[in-house]
Amino acid sequence: MNYLIKNSIAAEQLTNVGFGPVQPIAPNDTEANRQMNRRLEVKIIAK
């Protein structure tokens, strides 16, 4: 989010939500799966 703000995107147009361990895409039972769960998802919604 800070990157986008520093590159001319108005902060009022941005929202961030952290899910932490609540919504993993893979079980946290191996290092490979934990690596898959360290991610950033971006959704672009046109108005």
PQR file with spaces between the fields and no chain letter, atoms N, CA, C, O and H, PARSE charges and radii, in Angstrom:
ATOM       1  N    MET     1       0.821   -1.171    0.000 -0.4000 1.5000
ATOM       2  CA   MET     1       0.000    0.000    0.000 -0.0000 2.0000
ATOM       3  C    MET     1       0.875    1.249    0.000  0.5500 1.7000
ATOM       4  O    MET     1       0.599    2.212   -0.715 -0.5500 1.4000
ATOM       5  N    ASN     2       1.932    1.223    0.808 -0.4000 1.5000
ATOM       6  CA   ASN     2       2.841    2.369    0.836 -0.0000 2.0000
ATOM       7  C    ASN     2       3.485    2.590   -0.526  0.5500 1.7000
ATOM       8  O    ASN     2       3.674    3.731   -0.946 -0.5500 1.4000
ATOM       9  H    ASN     2       2.156    0.441    1.389  0.4000 1.0000
ATOM      10  N    TYR     3       3.822    1.509   -1.214 -0.4000 1.5000
ATOM      11  CA   TYR     3       4.402    1.627   -2.551 -0.0000 2.0000
ATOM      12  C    TYR     3       3.436    2.330   -3.491  0.5500 1.7000
ATOM      13  O    TYR     3       3.843    3.220   -4.239 -0.5500 1.4000
ATOM      14  H    TYR     3       3.668    0.582   -0.873  0.4000 1.0000
ATOM      15  N    LEU     4       2.173    1.950   -3.466 -0.4000 1.5000
ATOM      16  CA   LEU     4       1.189    2.559   -4.350 -0.0000 2.0000
ATOM      17  C    LEU     4       0.987    4.039   -4.025  0.5500 1.7000
ATOM      18  O    LEU     4       0.866    4.864   -4.930 -0.5500 1.4000
ATOM      19  H    LEU     4       1.843    1.228   -2.858  0.4000 1.0000
ATOM      20  N    ILE     5       0.950    4.369   -2.749 -0.4000 1.5000
ATOM      21  CA   ILE     5       0.785    5.767   -2.346 -0.0000 2.0000
ATOM      22  C    ILE     5       1.991    6.590   -2.801  0.5500 1.7000
ATOM      23  O    ILE     5       1.829    7.707   -3.294 -0.5500 1.4000
ATOM      24  H    ILE     5       1.047    3.698   -2.014  0.4000 1.0000
ATOM      25  N    LYS     6       3.192    6.047   -2.640 -0.4000 1.5000
ATOM      26  CA   LYS     6       4.402    6.754   -3.071 -0.0000 2.0000
ATOM      27  C    LYS     6       4.471    6.911   -4.584  0.5500 1.7000
ATOM      28  O    LYS     6       5.215    7.750   -5.090 -0.5500 1.4000
ATOM      29  H    LYS     6       3.323    5.141   -2.239  0.4000 1.0000
ATOM      30  N    ASN     7       3.697    6.106   -5.304 -0.4000 1.5000
ATOM      31  CA   ASN     7       3.715    6.165   -6.766 -0.0000 2.0000
ATOM      32  C    ASN     7       2.396    6.706   -7.320  0.5500 1.7000
ATOM      33  O    ASN     7       1.865    6.205   -8.311 -0.5500 1.4000
ATOM      34  H    ASN     7       3.092    5.424   -4.892  0.4000 1.0000
ATOM      35  N    SER     8       1.884    7.739   -6.657 -0.4000 1.5000
ATOM      36  CA   SER     8       0.791    8.574   -7.165 -0.0000 2.0000
ATOM      37  C    SER     8      -0.608    7.968   -7.106  0.5500 1.7000
ATOM      38  O    SER     8      -1.488    8.423   -7.836 -0.5500 1.4000
ATOM      39  H    SER     8       2.315    8.146   -5.852  0.4000 1.0000
ATOM      40  N    ILE     9      -0.846    6.972   -6.278 -0.4000 1.5000
ATOM      41  CA   ILE     9      -2.200    6.474   -6.062 -0.0000 2.0000
ATOM      42  C    ILE     9      -2.705    7.108   -4.765  0.5500 1.7000
ATOM      43  O    ILE     9      -2.049    7.012   -3.728 -0.5500 1.4000
ATOM      44  H    ILE     9      -0.131    6.602   -5.685  0.4000 1.0000
ATOM      45  N    ALA    10      -3.860    7.751   -4.826 -0.4000 1.5000
ATOM      46  CA   ALA    10      -4.399    8.424   -3.641 -0.0000 2.0000
ATOM      47  C    ALA    10      -4.743    7.403   -2.552  0.5500 1.7000
ATOM      48  O    ALA    10      -5.360    6.374   -2.826 -0.5500 1.4000
ATOM      49  H    ALA    10      -4.393    7.829   -5.668  0.4000 1.0000
ATOM      50  N    ALA    11      -4.347    7.694   -1.345 -0.4000 1.5000
ATOM      51  CA   ALA    11      -4.598    6.787   -0.219 -0.0000 2.0000
ATOM      52  C    ALA    11      -6.087    6.534   -0.019  0.5500 1.7000
ATOM      53  O    ALA    11      -6.474    5.460    0.442 -0.5500 1.4000
ATOM      54  H    ALA    11      -3.846    8.530   -1.122  0.4000 1.0000
ATOM      55  N    GLU    12      -6.929    7.513   -0.363 -0.4000 1.5000
ATOM      56  CA   GLU    12      -8.371    7.357   -0.202 -0.0000 2.0000
ATOM      57  C    GLU    12      -8.943    6.292   -1.132  0.5500 1.7000
ATOM      58  O    GLU    12     -10.051    5.802   -0.910 -0.5500 1.4000
ATOM      59  H    GLU    12      -6.614    8.385   -0.738  0.4000 1.0000
ATOM      60  N    GLN    13      -8.201    5.937   -2.157 -0.4000 1.5000
ATOM      61  CA   GLN    13      -8.664    4.936   -3.121 -0.0000 2.0000
ATOM      62  C    GLN    13      -8.228    3.522   -2.737  0.5500 1.7000
ATOM      63  O    GLN    13      -8.581    2.563   -3.424 -0.5500 1.4000
ATOM      64  H    GLN    13      -7.302    6.335   -2.337  0.4000 1.0000
ATOM      65  N    LEU    14      -7.486    3.382   -1.679 -0.4000 1.5000
ATOM      66  CA   LEU    14      -6.909    2.088   -1.319 -0.0000 2.0000
ATOM      67  C    LEU    14      -7.478    1.570   -0.013  0.5500 1.7000
ATOM      68  O    LEU    14      -7.809    2.338    0.890 -0.5500 1.4000
ATOM      69  H    LEU    14      -7.199    4.160   -1.121  0.4000 1.0000
ATOM      70  N    THR    15      -7.584    0.270    0.067 -0.4000 1.5000
ATOM      71  CA   THR    15      -7.985   -0.410    1.292 -0.0000 2.0000
ATOM      72  C    THR    15      -7.110   -1.649    1.440  0.5500 1.7000
ATOM      73  O    THR    15      -6.834   -2.333    0.454 -0.5500 1.4000
ATOM      74  H    THR    15      -7.315   -0.354   -0.667  0.4000 1.0000
ATOM      75  N    ASN    16      -6.678   -1.940    2.644 -0.4000 1.5000
ATOM      76  CA   ASN    16      -5.946   -3.181    2.856 -0.0000 2.0000
ATOM      77  C    ASN    16      -6.599   -3.972    3.970  0.5500 1.7000
ATOM      78  O    ASN    16      -7.151   -3.409    4.915 -0.5500 1.4000
ATOM      79  H    ASN    16      -6.903   -1.384    3.445  0.4000 1.0000
ATOM      80  N    VAL    17      -6.528   -5.284    3.844 -0.4000 1.5000
ATOM      81  CA   VAL    17      -7.106   -6.190    4.830 -0.0000 2.0000
ATOM      82  C    VAL    17      -6.095   -7.306    5.061  0.5500 1.7000
ATOM      83  O    VAL    17      -5.621   -7.922    4.106 -0.5500 1.4000
ATOM      84  H    VAL    17      -6.080   -5.741    3.076  0.4000 1.0000
ATOM      85  N    GLY    18      -5.767   -7.565    6.301 -0.4000 1.5000
ATOM      86  CA   GLY    18      -4.857   -8.652    6.632 -0.0000 2.0000
ATOM      87  C    GLY    18      -5.640   -9.835    7.183  0.5500 1.7000
ATOM      88  O    GLY    18      -6.472   -9.674    8.076 -0.5500 1.4000
ATOM      89  H    GLY    18      -6.151   -7.065    7.077  0.4000 1.0000
ATOM      90  N    PHE    19      -5.372  -11.015    6.654 -0.4000 1.5000
ATOM      91  CA   PHE    19      -6.071  -12.206    7.113 -0.0000 2.0000
ATOM      92  C    PHE    19      -5.187  -13.098    7.980  0.5500 1.7000
ATOM      93  O    PHE    19      -5.693  -13.960    8.699 -0.5500 1.4000
ATOM      94  H    PHE    19      -4.696  -11.145    5.930  0.4000 1.0000
ATOM      95  N    GLY    20      -3.883  -12.899    7.918 -0.4000 1.5000
ATOM      96  CA   GLY    20      -2.973  -13.696    8.728 -0.0000 2.0000
ATOM      97  C    GLY    20      -3.211  -15.180    8.546  0.5500 1.7000
ATOM      98  O    GLY    20      -3.368  -15.634    7.412 -0.5500 1.4000
ATOM      99  H    GLY    20      -3.472  -12.199    7.334  0.4000 1.0000
ATOM     100  N    PRO    21      -3.244  -15.951    9.619 -0.5600 1.5000
ATOM     101  CA   PRO    21      -3.409  -17.403    9.512  0.2800 2.0000
ATOM     102  C    PRO    21      -4.859  -17.838    9.301  0.5500 1.7000
ATOM     103  O    PRO    21      -5.133  -19.037    9.257 -0.5500 1.4000
ATOM     104  N    VAL    22      -5.782  -16.902    9.170 -0.4000 1.5000
ATOM     105  CA   VAL    22      -7.199  -17.246    9.103 -0.0000 2.0000
ATOM     106  C    VAL    22      -7.603  -17.833    7.751  0.5500 1.7000
ATOM     107  O    VAL    22      -8.509  -18.664    7.693 -0.5500 1.4000
ATOM     108  H    VAL    22      -5.559  -15.928    9.206  0.4000 1.0000
ATOM     109  N    GLN    23      -6.952  -17.420    6.669 -0.4000 1.5000
ATOM     110  CA   GLN    23      -7.334  -17.889    5.336 -0.0000 2.0000
ATOM     111  C    GLN    23      -6.126  -18.409    4.552  0.5500 1.7000
ATOM     112  O    GLN    23      -5.785  -17.842    3.514 -0.5500 1.4000
ATOM     113  H    GLN    23      -6.216  -16.745    6.716  0.4000 1.0000
ATOM     114  N    PRO    24      -5.474  -19.469    5.021 -0.5600 1.5000
ATOM     115  CA   PRO    24      -4.356  -20.023    4.253  0.2800 2.0000
ATOM     116  C    PRO    24      -4.865  -20.711    2.985  0.5500 1.7000
ATOM     117  O    PRO    24      -5.990  -21.210    2.952 -0.5500 1.4000
ATOM     118  N    ILE    25      -4.027  -20.734    1.940 -0.4000 1.5000
ATOM     119  CA   ILE    25      -4.409  -21.457    0.728 -0.0000 2.0000
ATOM     120  C    ILE    25      -3.873  -22.880    0.749  0.5500 1.7000
ATOM     121  O    ILE    25      -4.246  -23.704   -0.086 -0.5500 1.4000
ATOM     122  H    ILE    25      -3.114  -20.328    1.968  0.4000 1.0000
ATOM     123  N    ALA    26      -2.999  -23.166    1.706 -0.4000 1.5000
ATOM     124  CA   ALA    26      -2.440  -24.510    1.869 -0.0000 2.0000
ATOM     125  C    ALA    26      -2.245  -24.749    3.363  0.5500 1.7000
ATOM     126  O    ALA    26      -2.106  -23.791    4.124 -0.5500 1.4000
ATOM     127  H    ALA    26      -2.696  -22.497    2.385  0.4000 1.0000
ATOM     128  N    PRO    27      -2.233  -26.011    3.798 -0.5600 1.5000
ATOM     129  CA   PRO    27      -1.975  -26.285    5.215  0.2800 2.0000
ATOM     130  C    PRO    27      -0.569  -25.816    5.593  0.5500 1.7000
ATOM     131  O    PRO    27       0.335  -25.857    4.759 -0.5500 1.4000
ATOM     132  N    ASN    28      -0.376  -25.384    6.804 -0.4000 1.5000
ATOM     133  CA   ASN    28       0.939  -24.916    7.263 -0.0000 2.0000
ATOM     134  C    ASN    28       1.792  -26.055    7.814  0.5500 1.7000
ATOM     135  O    ASN    28       2.484  -25.883    8.818 -0.5500 1.4000
ATOM     136  H    ASN    28      -1.110  -25.351    7.482  0.4000 1.0000
ATOM     137  N    ASP    29       1.745  -27.215    7.162 -0.4000 1.5000
ATOM     138  CA   ASP    29       2.444  -28.384    7.690 -0.0000 2.0000
ATOM     139  C    ASP    29       3.843  -28.586    7.118  0.5500 1.7000
ATOM     140  O    ASP    29       4.617  -29.369    7.668 -0.5500 1.4000
ATOM     141  H    ASP    29       1.183  -27.354    6.347  0.4000 1.0000
ATOM     142  N    THR    30       4.187  -27.906    6.036 -0.4000 1.5000
ATOM     143  CA   THR    30       5.533  -28.017    5.468 -0.0000 2.0000
ATOM     144  C    THR    30       6.032  -26.624    5.123  0.5500 1.7000
ATOM     145  O    THR    30       5.241  -25.687    5.009 -0.5500 1.4000
ATOM     146  H    THR    30       3.559  -27.270    5.588  0.4000 1.0000
ATOM     147  N    GLU    31       7.335  -26.487    4.959 -0.4000 1.5000
ATOM     148  CA   GLU    31       7.905  -25.189    4.588 -0.0000 2.0000
ATOM     149  C    GLU    31       7.385  -24.740    3.225  0.5500 1.7000
ATOM     150  O    GLU    31       7.123  -23.553    3.028 -0.5500 1.4000
ATOM     151  H    GLU    31       7.977  -27.247    5.053  0.4000 1.0000
ATOM     152  N    ALA    32       7.233  -25.656    2.294 -0.4000 1.5000
ATOM     153  CA   ALA    32       6.718  -25.303    0.966 -0.0000 2.0000
ATOM     154  C    ALA    32       5.299  -24.744    1.062  0.5500 1.7000
ATOM     155  O    ALA    32       4.976  -23.768    0.384 -0.5500 1.4000
ATOM     156  H    ALA    32       7.446  -26.620    2.454  0.4000 1.0000
ATOM     157  N    ASN    33       4.461  -25.339    1.883 -0.4000 1.5000
ATOM     158  CA   ASN    33       3.098  -24.838    2.062 -0.0000 2.0000
ATOM     159  C    ASN    33       3.081  -23.493    2.781  0.5500 1.7000
ATOM     160  O    ASN    33       2.296  -22.610    2.434 -0.5500 1.4000
ATOM     161  H    ASN    33       4.723  -26.131    2.434  0.4000 1.0000
ATOM     162  N    ARG    34       3.945  -23.337    3.783 -0.4000 1.5000
ATOM     163  CA   ARG    34       4.019  -22.048    4.474 -0.0000 2.0000
ATOM     164  C    ARG    34       4.464  -20.961    3.502  0.5500 1.7000
ATOM     165  O    ARG    34       3.995  -19.826    3.586 -0.5500 1.4000
ATOM     166  H    ARG    34       4.582  -24.054    4.065  0.4000 1.0000
ATOM     167  N    GLN    35       5.362  -21.298    2.583 -0.4000 1.5000
ATOM     168  CA   GLN    35       5.807  -20.334    1.582 -0.0000 2.0000
ATOM     169  C    GLN    35       4.638  -19.935    0.673  0.5500 1.7000
ATOM     170  O    GLN    35       4.523  -18.768    0.301 -0.5500 1.4000
ATOM     171  H    GLN    35       5.743  -22.220    2.515  0.4000 1.0000
ATOM     172  N    MET    36       3.785  -20.873    0.318 -0.4000 1.5000
ATOM     173  CA   MET    36       2.622  -20.567   -0.508 -0.0000 2.0000
ATOM     174  C    MET    36       1.665  -19.623    0.223  0.5500 1.7000
ATOM     175  O    MET    36       0.991  -18.812   -0.411 -0.5500 1.4000
ATOM     176  H    MET    36       3.878  -21.822    0.620  0.4000 1.0000
ATOM     177  N    ASN    37       1.605  -19.724    1.541 -0.4000 1.5000
ATOM     178  CA   ASN    37       0.701  -18.890    2.324 -0.0000 2.0000
ATOM     179  C    ASN    37       1.226  -17.473    2.547  0.5500 1.7000
ATOM     180  O    ASN    37       0.469  -16.591    2.954 -0.5500 1.4000
ATOM     181  H    ASN    37       2.153  -20.383    2.057  0.4000 1.0000
ATOM     182  N    ARG    38       2.513  -17.246    2.283 -0.4000 1.5000
ATOM     183  CA   ARG    38       3.064  -15.890    2.359 -0.0000 2.0000
ATOM     184  C    ARG    38       2.832  -15.241    1.007  0.5500 1.7000
ATOM     185  O    ARG    38       3.605  -15.436    0.069 -0.5500 1.4000
ATOM     186  H    ARG    38       3.127  -17.962    1.952  0.4000 1.0000
ATOM     187  N    ARG    39       1.771  -14.475    0.917 -0.4000 1.5000
ATOM     188  CA   ARG    39       1.384  -13.934   -0.383 -0.0000 2.0000
ATOM     189  C    ARG    39       0.701  -12.594   -0.227  0.5500 1.7000
ATOM     190  O    ARG    39       0.299  -12.186    0.863 -0.5500 1.4000
ATOM     191  H    ARG    39       1.143  -14.316    1.679  0.4000 1.0000
ATOM     192  N    LEU    40       0.588  -11.938   -1.341 -0.4000 1.5000
ATOM     193  CA   LEU    40      -0.135  -10.683   -1.442 -0.0000 2.0000
ATOM     194  C    LEU    40      -1.148  -10.847   -2.553  0.5500 1.7000
ATOM     195  O    LEU    40      -0.801  -11.286   -3.649 -0.5500 1.4000
ATOM     196  H    LEU    40       0.914  -12.268   -2.227  0.4000 1.0000
ATOM     197  N    GLU    41      -2.370  -10.509   -2.292 -0.4000 1.5000
ATOM     198  CA   GLU    41      -3.413  -10.561   -3.312 -0.0000 2.0000
ATOM     199  C    GLU    41      -3.884   -9.142   -3.579  0.5500 1.7000
ATOM     200  O    GLU    41      -4.144   -8.380   -2.648 -0.5500 1.4000
ATOM     201  H    GLU    41      -2.653  -10.153   -1.402  0.4000 1.0000
ATOM     202  N    VAL    42      -3.994   -8.790   -4.858 -0.4000 1.5000
ATOM     203  CA   VAL    42      -4.422   -7.457   -5.246 -0.0000 2.0000
ATOM     204  C    VAL    42      -5.691   -7.604   -6.070  0.5500 1.7000
ATOM     205  O    VAL    42      -5.742   -8.398   -7.009 -0.5500 1.4000
ATOM     206  H    VAL    42      -3.784   -9.409   -5.614  0.4000 1.0000
ATOM     207  N    LYS    43      -6.709   -6.840   -5.717 -0.4000 1.5000
ATOM     208  CA   LYS    43      -7.955   -6.823   -6.476 -0.0000 2.0000
ATOM     209  C    LYS    43      -8.154   -5.410   -6.989  0.5500 1.7000
ATOM     210  O    LYS    43      -8.107   -4.450   -6.220 -0.5500 1.4000
ATOM     211  H    LYS    43      -6.668   -6.195   -4.954  0.4000 1.0000
ATOM     212  N    ILE    44      -8.377   -5.284   -8.283 -0.4000 1.5000
ATOM     213  CA   ILE    44      -8.641   -3.988   -8.896 -0.0000 2.0000
ATOM     214  C    ILE    44     -10.128   -3.910   -9.183  0.5500 1.7000
ATOM     215  O    ILE    44     -10.681   -4.734   -9.911 -0.5500 1.4000
ATOM     216  H    ILE    44      -8.415   -6.064   -8.908  0.4000 1.0000
ATOM     217  N    ILE    45     -10.766   -2.906   -8.600 -0.4000 1.5000
ATOM     218  CA   ILE    45     -12.203   -2.727   -8.766 -0.0000 2.0000
ATOM     219  C    ILE    45     -12.419   -1.385   -9.461  0.5500 1.7000
ATOM     220  O    ILE    45     -12.130   -0.326   -8.904 -0.5500 1.4000
ATOM     221  H    ILE    45     -10.317   -2.237   -8.008  0.4000 1.0000
ATOM     222  N    ALA    46     -12.926   -1.451  -10.670 -0.4000 1.5000
ATOM     223  CA   ALA    46     -13.170   -0.224  -11.437 -0.0000 2.0000
ATOM     224  C    ALA    46     -14.490    0.401  -11.000  0.5500 1.7000
ATOM     225  O    ALA    46     -15.465   -0.301  -10.730 -0.5500 1.4000
ATOM     226  H    ALA    46     -13.161   -2.311  -11.123  0.4000 1.0000
ATOM     227  N    LYS    47     -14.505    1.696  -10.936 -0.4000 1.5000
ATOM     228  CA   LYS    47     -15.737    2.401  -10.558 -0.0000 2.0000
ATOM     229  C    LYS    47     -16.329    3.063  -11.762  0.5500 1.7000
ATOM     230  O    LYS    47     -17.371    3.710  -11.660 -0.5500 1.4000
ATOM     231  H    LYS    47     -13.714    2.266  -11.156  0.4000 1.0000
